[in-house]
Amino acid sequence: MQHEQLNRDHLDEQVSRIYDLGKQQQEYEKRVINLIASDNVIPAWRHTQSPYKGDMIQEGIVGDRPFAGAAFHNKIESLAAKIACDVFGAEHAILQSHSCSQANQAVYHALLADGDTALALRFSAGGHLTHGLRQNFSGRHFRFHHYGLNDSGLIDYDALRELAVDVHPKLIVCGSSSYPWLYDVHALRSICDRVGAKLMFDLSHEAGLIAAGVIDFPVAAADVITMSLDKTLRGPHGGIILCKANLASAIDRAVHPGTQSSFPIRRLTDAAAALLDTQTLDFYAYAKRALDLAEVMAGEFSLTSGLVFGSGTQKHYVLLNTREAFGIPGQVAEVRLEQVGILSNRQVLPSDGSARMSQASGLRIGTAWMASRGYEALEAQKIARLIVDLLREIHSNTEASNLVQKLLGVAREADCLHAHEPLWNFR
Ligand SMILES: Cc1ncc(COP(=O)(O)O)c(C=O)c1O
């Protein structure tokens, strides 16, 4: 009895602690400007108007399930996949992956055998850790070679072609967490055709911008595309794989039973709703704003010599070289901004030559959250100016914190996320 009582007290304490921490986190998020490029906010109406609020899971593929009660699951999964295909102009889609990392894992499982050769953009040039970093499953199981950038900060397609001819990869991966320029898809396709490799794009970051049509992407040129649902696409956390029809069965089997078992049905319905949302006027405005704000910030940052890495951006983030401009590593810059309520993240740059984040010279500044919160160009410019002043140590922390709170006030007034908007106003 005494033991039960002790446990009960302990549980009560844990209950109040976890609720308290959750609340504190939510309050914290109201006090910060979030410039982490992979973060975003989902419009509140999408939470309340979620098509399915149940908790069932399922596994397997449509029509071949190991659990009963799948009649509606099959219809939901077929429709969600069809919506994904329609939005991106793809031949086949599967939306079961728990994340884009896991989607990448499934694609490698489908297209490569252990020890096979693949090419991908180097981590320090903007590639992702699932693109063959030694410490990641991808680098442990497959023989990844990496291509990099030329002196102008663009992917060096000539060097990539030479490397491909030299090592004969089975797969060429293109995609990035921090490469602010669009890809030359046709150059990549022709390199793949020359060496007989499959072409995979990891569009984890760009997915929402492509779905909205503010970035052009010839989906048909790729064999496989992976993406995150939760970055610019503003969906639930998870990943999508798109592929050519001739790869559909290999990709599906690589997801299940190849790399995962169950998935929540709710992810499929929320993903379908998010994908449909990308076809609305509101989403188009948000996606366009994300690009416009990044351009405005890049313009403001470029007033400081050496600060903008690669001289600009065509995406929803800007890369800063804080070591060159201010003599401080990205981590120091990140902490300095965090202290006054601006969130960003340190970024390895090609000049770092290593994947060690603690030594990174850069900082990545994203605009998806600002675009979702209804910020306009003027505020983006003010925030960029404030960042430069903070990194130059012009402002005291109190002064800068006050400015951040003022700018947050503007966002709250313009906030389109809490209105109960009508469900669909398609373009
Ligand atoms: C290019 C790229 N691929 C894959 C991922 C992994 O995505 P997830 O966090 O959904 O696993 C990221 C994450 O930032 C990314 O930038």
The ligand as an SDF file (V2000), in Angstrom:
LIG
                    3D

 16 16  0  0  0  0  0  0  0  0999 V2000
   17.7820   17.1160  -47.8180 C   0  0  0  0  0  0  0  0  0  0  0  0
   17.1960   16.4310  -46.6400 C   0  0  0  0  0  0  0  0  0  0  0  0
   16.8720   15.1340  -46.7470 N   0  0  0  0  0  0  0  0  0  0  0  0
   16.3420   14.4580  -45.7210 C   0  0  0  0  0  0  0  0  0  0  0  0
   16.1080   15.0780  -44.5170 C   0  0  0  0  0  0  0  0  0  0  0  0
   15.5690   14.2860  -43.3990 C   0  0  0  0  0  0  0  0  0  0  0  0
   14.2600   14.5870  -43.2000 O   0  0  0  0  0  0  0  0  0  0  0  0
   13.4950   14.0160  -41.9340 P   0  0  0  0  0  0  0  0  0  0  0  0
   13.8310   14.9500  -40.8410 O   0  0  0  0  0  0  0  0  0  0  0  0
   12.0650   14.0460  -42.3720 O   0  0  0  0  0  0  0  0  0  0  0  0
   14.0160   12.6460  -41.6940 O   0  0  0  0  0  0  0  0  0  0  0  0
   16.4260   16.4200  -44.3500 C   0  0  0  0  0  0  0  0  0  0  0  0
   16.1790   17.0820  -43.0620 C   0  0  0  0  0  0  0  0  0  0  0  0
   16.3940   18.1810  -42.8020 O   0  0  0  0  0  0  0  0  0  0  0  0
   16.9800   17.1120  -45.4410 C   0  0  0  0  0  0  0  0  0  0  0  0
   17.3220   18.4040  -45.3320 O   0  0  0  0  0  0  0  0  0  0  0  0
  1  2  1  0
  2  3  1  0
  2 15  2  0
  3  4  2  0
  4  5  1  0
  5  6  1  0
  5 12  2  0
  6  7  1  0
  7  8  1  0
  8  9  2  0
  8 10  1  0
  8 11  1  0
 12 13  1  0
 12 15  1  0
 13 14  2  0
 15 16  1  0
M  END
$$$$
